[in-house]
């Protein structure tokens, strides 16, 4: 049994048609912002090279996909922000994730949650991680660790502290509802 080592096949350099196919397959499979698609195409060009004589049409492909509606940065920002909030992340972490995805600062500000939404996201994290009233009573060191975890998740100190030190779940829910009522009054 003589097994010959397999030689790694070097992929052919990309041409305009193949680059377009890669872009279409990427947006069909993943929700993406324009910057994420551009980054993906540039990475593929670095990996495989370019067969054309002119510059690769990365910006033109991204622009065409935006015009066609395959890429919508506003919809992506709303979807991503909502997803992160439902997992319990705070506005700072949501903003960092959107910034990493290439979402413009004005669009990040547009999808920013109000105070009630921020409190709701913090409560979701506390419930998932069994912090504050959702967990067993802990000593000071335990509360500090819970507070640190909530701060790392992107929550403001005052919101994280209120939840970690809350006496019961009903108090947290009333606190969230008071912020929601205040936002409705505005």
C-alpha positions in Angstrom: 0.0 0.0 0.0 1.9 2.9 -1.3 0.0 6.2 -0.8 1.3 9.1 -2.7 1.0 12.4 -0.9 -1.7 14.6 -2.5 -0.4 17.8 -4.0 -2.3 20.8 -3.1 -4.0 22.3 -6.2 -3.4 26.0 -6.6 -6.7 27.8 -7.4 -6.9 29.7 -10.6 -6.8 33.5 -10.3 -10.2 35.2 -10.3 -11.6 37.0 -13.3 -14.6 39.5 -13.3 -17.2 36.8 -13.9 -15.9 34.6 -11.1 -15.6 37.6 -8.7 -19.2 38.5 -9.4 -20.3 34.9 -8.8 -18.4 34.8 -5.4 -20.1 38.1 -4.4 -23.6 36.8 -5.3 -23.0 33.5 -3.5 -21.8 35.4 -0.4 -24.9 37.7 -0.2 -27.2 34.8 -0.9 -25.8 32.9 2.1 -25.0 35.7 4.6 -26.6 38.9 5.7 -23.9 41.5 4.9 -23.2 45.1 4.9 -21.4 46.8 1.9 -18.2 46.9 3.9 -18.4 43.2 4.7 -18.9 42.2 1.1 -16.0 44.4 0.0 -13.7 42.9 2.7 -14.7 39.4 1.6 -14.0 40.1 -2.1 -10.6 41.7 -1.3 -9.7 38.7 0.9 -10.6 36.3 -2.0 -8.5 38.4 -4.3 -5.5 38.2 -1.9 -5.9 34.4 -1.7 -6.4 33.7 -5.4 -5.0 36.6 -7.3 -6.5 38.6 -10.2 -6.4 37.4 -13.8 -7.5 40.7 -15.4 -5.3 43.5 -16.6 -7.4 46.3 -15.1 -8.1 46.8 -11.4 -10.6 44.3 -9.9 -14.1 45.8 -9.9 -14.7 45.3 -6.2 -16.3 48.8 -5.6 -18.4 48.5 -8.7 -19.8 45.1 -7.6 -20.6 46.4 -4.2 -22.3 49.5 -5.6 -24.3 47.3 -8.1 -25.5 45.0 -5.3 -26.5 48.0 -3.2 -28.5 49.4 -6.1 -30.1 46.0 -6.7 -31.1 45.8 -3.1 -29.0 42.7 -2.3 -27.2 44.8 0.3 -29.0 47.3 2.6 -26.8 48.7 5.4 -29.8 50.1 7.3 -31.6 46.8 7.3 -28.4 45.0 8.3 -27.8 47.4 11.1 -31.4 47.0 12.4 -31.2 43.2 12.2 -27.7 42.9 13.8 -28.6 45.4 16.6 -31.8 43.6 17.4 -30.1 40.3 17.4 -27.4 41.4 19.8 -29.9 43.1 22.1 -32.1 40.0 22.3 -29.0 38.1 23.4 -28.5 40.7 26.2 -25.7 42.9 24.8 -25.6 46.6 25.7 -25.4 49.6 23.3 -21.6 49.9 23.5 -21.1 46.3 22.3 -23.8 46.8 19.7 -22.1 49.9 18.4 -18.7 48.1 18.3 -20.2 45.2 16.3 -21.9 47.6 13.8 -18.6 49.6 13.5 -16.7 46.4 12.8 -19.2 45.5 10.1 -18.6 48.9 8.4 -21.8 50.6 9.4 -21.6 54.4 9.3 -21.7 56.3 12.6 -24.9 58.1 11.7 -26.7 54.8 10.9 -25.4 53.3 14.2 -26.9 56.2 16.0 -30.2 55.8 14.2 -30.6 52.2 15.4 -29.5 53.0 18.9 -32.0 51.8 21.5 -33.8 54.0 24.0 -33.5 53.7 27.8 -36.2 51.1 28.1 -34.5 49.0 25.4 -31.2 49.3 27.2 -32.7 48.2 30.4 -34.5 45.3 28.7 -31.3 44.1 27.2 -29.5 44.2 30.5 -32.3 42.2 32.1 -32.1 39.6 29.4 -28.4 39.2 30.1 -29.0 39.0 33.8 -31.7 36.4 33.4 -29.5 34.3 31.0 -26.5 34.5 33.3 -28.5 34.3 36.5 -27.3 37.6 37.9 -29.0 39.7 40.5 -32.5 38.6 41.4 -32.5 35.7 38.8 -29.7 33.9 40.7 -28.7 32.8 44.1 -27.8 35.6 46.6 -24.1 36.3 46.4 -21.6 38.2 48.5 -19.9 41.4 47.5 -17.2 39.7 45.4 -19.8 37.8 43.4 -21.8 41.0 42.8 -18.6 42.7 41.6 -18.0 39.8 39.1 -21.6 40.0 37.9 -21.2 43.8 37.5 -18.0 43.4 35.6 -19.6 40.8 33.2 -22.4 43.2 32.5 -20.0 46.0 31.8 -18.1 43.8 29.4 -21.3 43.0 27.6 -21.6 46.8 26.9 -24.1 48.0 29.5 -23.7 51.3 31.3 -22.6 51.2 34.9 -25.8 52.6 36.4 -28.0 50.1 34.6 -25.8 47.1 35.4 -25.5 48.2 39.0 -29.3 48.6 39.4 -29.9 45.1 38.1 -27.2 43.3 40.0 -28.3 45.0 43.3 -32.1 44.5 42.6 -34.1 42.9 45.3 -36.5 40.9 43.1 -37.5 40.4 39.5 -40.7 42.4 39.9 -38.7 45.5 40.9 -36.5 45.1 37.7 -39.6 44.7 35.5 -41.2 47.8 37.1 -38.0 49.7 36.5 -38.0 48.8 32.8 -41.7 49.6 32.4 -41.1 53.1 34.0 -38.5 53.8 31.4 -40.9 52.6 28.6 -43.7 54.8 30.0 -41.4 57.8 30.1 -40.4 57.2 26.4 -44.1 57.0 25.4 -44.8 60.4 27.1 -42.0 62.1 25.1 
